[in-house]
């Protein structure tokens, strides 16, 4: 079968991602040795899971590793390139060894780096990831950086994601660009600071968005609603997820998708709510960093190629599952042939479920 991801646009790039990149330094807490120095709990006020470390003590760790050119947009760029898309990234790095290694990693993954700005006086973003069991807590620091969009990006699709509060002005530049090039389509996967900016500040971005991705907690933050944790039963929870999707649609988004970790992803078809279950692998997840980025980028790549909604969701679910089998957000990203192998192994009946 011929590749679904052959170049079909007349642009230089199929997709260009915009957003911060970083180094992820993974530190795996040693479960066998920590004893009561580490505890998991549920916050009685917020309902969120929490990780507690004994204050003032030495916590044993088992493993550490640095992974370069990560972050939502870096992960999306690598995922797109592995699927065969002509991909570039607009980002900034510092004038340090970590910045050099980030560019080298992107080049190795066949991501075009001519739009990468090197801020010689700055450091490259560096994050510490406390990895415990299959989940993680991320300690982040965003360096001061200066984004500048090129006058011509020469792409059919732009993928906007996490940008620090130092660079919020790039959103106005992007709006101006999209007003000038009306045929360019926008994918938006907001990061922490973009969600904090609120709906009003980015209303023109939302109104111009073709594909939108976030998880349930992020959807609640965006719409200033806390409705899922108060859902008393499955029916009520489904109604509230539908309410979130409709709320995002009301901002002008053409196709919003909400992910929900091991519960899968949710989407509307003709105003009916559907759930896409995860692809269940026989092995439990090792570590989940980057799974959401893999889902968003893979769905986007399939949608760009005109695939049916259910097929886009299947491919996205498989790539997301694969990322969870490895440490970090890049190792598990699949190419087209590898995803097709999993599709052939998919259980009968796996697909969209009407809620």
C-alpha positions as CSV (number, residue, x, y, z in Angstrom):
1,X,0.0,0.0,0.0
2,X,1.3,3.4,-0.9
3,X,2.1,5.7,2.0
4,X,-0.8,7.9,3.2
5,X,1.6,10.5,4.2
6,X,3.2,11.4,0.8
7,X,3.4,15.1,0.2
8,X,0.2,16.5,-1.2
9,X,0.5,20.2,-0.6
10,X,2.3,22.7,-2.8
11,X,4.0,24.3,0.2
12,X,7.5,23.7,1.3
13,X,6.2,22.3,4.6
14,X,3.2,20.2,5.5
15,X,3.2,21.5,9.1
16,X,5.2,24.0,11.1
17,X,5.0,23.9,14.9
18,X,5.4,26.9,17.2
19,X,6.3,26.7,20.8
20,X,9.0,26.3,23.5
21,X,11.4,23.3,23.6
22,X,13.3,22.1,26.6
23,X,15.5,19.5,28.1
24,X,13.7,16.9,30.2
25,X,15.9,15.5,33.0
26,X,14.2,12.3,34.2
27,X,14.8,11.2,37.8
28,X,13.2,7.9,38.7
29,X,12.4,7.6,42.4
30,X,13.5,4.2,43.6
31,X,10.2,2.5,44.7
32,X,12.0,-0.4,46.4
33,X,14.1,1.8,48.7
34,X,12.0,4.8,49.6
35,X,9.7,3.1,52.2
36,X,7.6,5.7,53.9
37,X,9.7,8.6,52.6
38,X,7.3,8.9,49.6
39,X,3.6,8.7,49.8
40,X,0.7,9.1,47.3
41,X,-2.6,10.7,48.4
42,X,-5.7,12.4,47.2
43,X,-6.1,16.1,48.2
44,X,-9.5,16.3,50.0
45,X,-10.1,19.8,48.7
46,X,-9.1,19.6,45.1
47,X,-9.6,15.9,44.5
48,X,-6.2,15.7,42.8
49,X,-3.6,13.0,43.3
50,X,-0.5,14.2,45.2
51,X,3.0,13.0,45.6
52,X,4.5,13.6,49.0
53,X,8.3,13.5,49.8
54,X,9.7,13.4,53.3
55,X,11.1,16.9,53.9
56,X,14.8,17.2,54.8
57,X,15.6,13.6,54.0
58,X,17.7,11.9,51.2
59,X,15.3,10.3,48.7
60,X,17.0,7.4,46.8
61,X,16.6,7.5,43.0
62,X,17.1,4.7,40.6
63,X,17.8,6.2,37.2
64,X,18.3,9.6,35.4
65,X,18.4,10.6,31.8
66,X,18.4,13.8,29.7
67,X,16.1,14.1,26.7
68,X,16.5,17.0,24.3
69,X,14.1,19.1,22.2
70,X,11.0,18.1,24.1
71,X,8.0,20.2,25.0
72,X,4.6,20.1,23.3
73,X,5.8,21.7,20.0
74,X,9.1,19.8,19.9
75,X,7.2,16.5,20.5
76,X,4.6,17.3,17.9
77,X,7.3,18.2,15.4
78,X,9.2,14.9,15.9
79,X,5.9,12.9,15.8
80,X,4.9,14.6,12.5
81,X,8.4,14.0,10.9
82,X,8.4,10.3,11.9
83,X,5.0,10.0,10.1
84,X,6.6,11.4,7.0
85,X,5.4,15.0,7.0
86,X,7.7,17.8,5.9
87,X,8.0,19.5,9.2
88,X,9.6,22.6,10.6
89,X,9.6,24.2,14.0
90,X,9.6,27.9,15.2
91,X,11.2,28.0,18.6
92,X,14.1,29.4,20.6
93,X,17.0,27.9,22.4
94,X,19.8,29.3,24.5
95,X,23.4,29.8,23.4
96,X,24.5,26.8,25.5
97,X,25.4,23.2,25.0
98,X,21.8,22.1,25.7
99,X,20.5,24.4,22.9
100,X,23.1,23.0,20.5
101,X,22.0,19.4,21.4
102,X,18.4,20.3,20.9
103,X,19.0,21.6,17.4
104,X,21.1,18.5,16.6
105,X,18.3,16.2,17.9
106,X,15.7,18.0,15.7
107,X,17.9,17.8,12.7
108,X,18.4,14.1,13.3
109,X,14.7,13.6,13.4
110,X,14.4,15.5,10.0
111,X,12.7,18.5,11.5
112,X,13.8,21.7,9.7
113,X,15.5,24.1,12.1
114,X,16.1,27.2,10.0
115,X,13.4,29.0,12.0
116,X,15.0,28.2,15.4
117,X,16.4,31.3,17.1
118,X,19.5,31.0,19.3
119,X,19.5,33.5,22.1
120,X,23.1,33.6,23.0
121,X,22.7,35.4,26.3
122,X,20.0,32.9,27.5
123,X,19.9,29.3,28.7
124,X,17.8,26.6,27.1
125,X,14.7,25.6,29.1
126,X,15.6,22.8,31.5
127,X,12.9,20.7,33.3
128,X,13.3,18.2,36.1
129,X,10.9,15.3,36.0
130,X,10.3,13.3,39.2
131,X,9.2,9.9,37.9
132,X,7.3,7.7,40.3
133,X,5.5,4.5,39.1
134,X,3.9,5.3,35.7
135,X,3.4,9.0,36.4
136,X,5.5,12.1,36.9
137,X,5.7,15.5,38.5
138,X,7.5,18.2,36.4
139,X,9.5,21.0,37.8
140,X,9.7,23.7,35.1
141,X,11.6,26.9,34.5
142,X,11.0,29.0,31.3
143,X,13.9,31.2,30.3
144,X,13.4,34.6,28.9
145,X,13.2,34.3,25.2
146,X,12.3,36.3,22.1
147,X,10.0,34.9,19.4
148,X,9.8,36.4,16.0
149,X,7.7,34.8,13.3
150,X,9.3,34.8,9.8
151,X,7.5,36.8,7.2
152,X,6.8,33.7,5.1
153,X,6.3,30.4,6.8
154,X,5.2,28.5,3.6
155,X,3.0,25.9,5.1
156,X,-0.6,24.7,4.9
157,X,-0.9,24.0,8.6
158,X,0.5,25.7,11.8
159,X,0.6,23.8,15.1
160,X,0.6,26.2,18.1
161,X,1.4,25.0,21.6
162,X,3.0,25.8,24.9
163,X,4.8,29.2,25.0
164,X,6.1,30.8,28.2
165,X,4.7,34.1,29.6
166,X,7.9,35.8,28.2
167,X,6.7,35.3,24.7
168,X,2.9,36.0,24.7
169,X,3.3,38.7,22.0
170,X,3.9,36.0,19.4
171,X,0.1,35.3,19.4
172,X,-0.6,38.8,17.9
173,X,2.0,38.1,15.3
174,X,0.4,34.8,14.5
175,X,-3.1,36.4,14.2
176,X,-1.7,39.0,11.8
177,X,-0.1,36.2,9.8
178,X,-3.3,34.2,9.6
179,X,-5.3,37.2,8.6
180,X,-2.9,37.7,5.7
181,X,-2.7,34.0,4.7
182,X,-6.4,32.9,5.0
183,X,-5.8,29.5,3.5
184,X,-3.4,28.5,6.4
185,X,-5.1,26.2,8.9
186,X,-4.4,26.3,12.7
187,X,-4.0,23.5,15.2
188,X,-4.0,24.7,18.9
189,X,-2.9,22.7,21.9
190,X,-2.6,25.3,24.6
191,X,0.0,25.1,27.3
192,X,-0.1,26.3,30.9
193,X,0.5,30.0,30.3
194,X,-1.9,30.1,27.4
195,X,-4.6,28.7,29.5
196,X,-3.8,31.2,32.2
197,X,-4.2,34.0,29.7
198,X,-7.9,33.2,29.5
199,X,-10.4,33.0,26.7
200,X,-10.7,36.7,26.0
201,X,-7.0,37.4,25.5
202,X,-6.7,34.6,22.9
203,X,-10.2,34.9,21.4
204,X,-8.9,35.5,17.9
205,X,-6.7,32.4,18.2
206,X,-9.6,30.2,19.3
207,X,-11.9,31.7,16.6
208,X,-9.3,30.7,13.9
209,X,-8.6,27.2,15.3
210,X,-9.4,24.2,13.1
211,X,-8.2,21.5,15.4
212,X,-8.0,21.9,19.2
213,X,-6.6,19.5,21.8
214,X,-6.6,19.5,25.6
215,X,-7.3,17.2,28.5
216,X,-10.4,17.4,30.8
217,X,-8.6,19.5,33.5
218,X,-7.4,22.0,30.9
219,X,-10.9,22.2,29.4
220,X,-12.3,23.1,32.8
221,X,-9.6,25.8,33.3
222,X,-10.2,27.3,29.9
223,X,-14.0,27.5,30.4
224,X,-13.7,28.3,34.2
225,X,-15.8,25.3,35.1
226,X,-15.3,22.5,37.6
227,X,-17.9,20.0,36.6
228,X,-16.3,16.6,36.0
229,X,-15.2,15.9,39.6
230,X,-18.7,16.7,40.7
231,X,-20.3,14.2,38.3
232,X,-22.2,11.6,40.3
233,X,-22.6,8.9,37.6
234,X,-21.5,7.9,34.1
235,X,-24.4,9.6,32.4
236,X,-23.8,12.9,34.2
237,X,-20.1,12.7,33.5
238,X,-20.8,12.3,29.8
239,X,-23.2,15.2,29.8
240,X,-20.5,17.4,31.4
241,X,-17.8,16.3,28.9
242,X,-20.2,17.2,26.1
243,X,-20.8,20.5,27.8
244,X,-17.1,21.2,27.8
245,X,-16.8,20.3,24.1
246,X,-19.7,22.5,23.2
247,X,-18.2,25.3,25.2
248,X,-14.9,25.1,23.3
249,X,-16.9,25.0,20.0
250,X,-18.6,28.2,21.0
251,X,-15.2,29.9,21.1
252,X,-15.0,29.3,17.3
253,X,-13.1,26.1,17.3
254,X,-14.0,23.8,14.4
255,X,-13.1,20.5,15.9
256,X,-12.2,20.2,19.6
257,X,-11.0,16.9,21.1
258,X,-10.7,16.3,24.8
259,X,-8.4,13.6,26.2
260,X,-8.9,11.8,29.5
261,X,-5.9,9.6,30.1
262,X,-6.7,5.9,30.4
263,X,-10.4,6.7,29.7
264,X,-9.6,7.6,26.1
265,X,-10.7,10.7,24.2
266,X,-14.0,12.5,23.5
267,X,-15.3,14.2,20.3
268,X,-18.6,15.4,19.0
269,X,-20.2,14.2,15.7
270,X,-23.3,16.0,14.7
271,X,-23.6,17.2,18.3
272,X,-23.5,13.7,19.7
273,X,-20.8,12.7,22.1
274,X,-18.4,9.8,21.2
275,X,-15.6,8.2,23.1
276,X,-12.5,6.6,21.6
277,X,-11.1,4.0,24.1
278,X,-7.4,3.7,24.4
279,X,-5.5,1.0,22.6
280,X,-4.9,-1.5,25.4
281,X,-1.4,-3.0,25.3
282,X,-0.6,-6.2,27.2
283,X,2.1,-4.4,29.2
284,X,1.3,-1.6,31.7
285,X,2.5,1.9,30.8
286,X,6.1,2.6,31.9
287,X,5.9,6.4,31.9
288,X,3.3,8.8,30.3
289,X,5.3,12.0,29.4
290,X,4.4,13.1,25.9
291,X,1.5,10.8,25.4
292,X,-0.9,13.7,24.9
293,X,1.4,15.4,22.4
294,X,1.7,12.1,20.4
295,X,-2.1,11.8,20.3
296,X,-2.6,15.4,19.1
297,X,0.2,15.4,16.5
298,X,-0.9,12.0,15.1
299,X,-4.5,12.9,14.9
300,X,-3.6,16.1,13.2
301,X,-1.4,14.3,10.6
302,X,-4.2,11.9,9.8
303,X,-6.8,14.7,9.6
304,X,-4.5,16.7,7.3
305,X,-4.5,13.7,4.9
306,X,-8.3,13.5,4.8
307,X,-8.7,10.3,6.9
308,X,-12.0,9.5,8.6
309,X,-12.5,10.7,12.1
310,X,-12.5,7.3,13.7
311,X,-9.3,6.3,11.8
312,X,-7.6,9.5,13.0
313,X,-8.5,8.7,16.6
314,X,-7.3,5.1,16.2
315,X,-3.9,6.1,14.9
316,X,-3.6,8.8,17.6
317,X,-4.4,6.3,20.3
318,X,-1.9,3.8,19.1
319,X,1.0,6.3,19.0
320,X,0.0,7.6,22.4
321,X,0.1,4.1,23.8
322,X,3.5,3.5,22.3
323,X,5.0,6.6,23.9
324,X,3.9,5.3,27.3
325,X,6.1,2.2,26.8
326,X,9.3,4.2,27.0
327,X,11.0,6.8,29.0
328,X,10.5,10.3,27.6
329,X,8.3,11.7,24.8
330,X,10.3,10.7,21.7
331,X,11.4,7.1,21.9
332,X,8.0,5.5,21.4
333,X,6.9,7.7,18.5
334,X,6.0,5.4,15.6
335,X,6.2,5.7,11.9
336,X,3.3,4.8,9.5
337,X,4.3,1.2,9.0
338,X,4.6,0.6,12.7
339,X,1.2,2.0,13.4
340,X,-0.3,-0.2,10.7
341,X,1.1,-3.3,12.5
342,X,-0.8,-2.3,15.6
343,X,-3.9,-1.7,13.6
344,X,-3.7,-5.2,12.3
345,X,-3.5,-6.5,15.9
346,X,-6.4,-4.3,17.2
347,X,-9.2,-6.2,18.9
348,X,-12.4,-6.7,17.0
349,X,-14.9,-3.9,17.7
350,X,-12.3,-1.4,18.9
351,X,-13.5,2.0,17.8
352,X,-15.7,5.0,18.5
353,X,-18.5,4.5,21.1
354,X,-21.5,6.7,21.2
355,X,-22.2,7.9,24.7
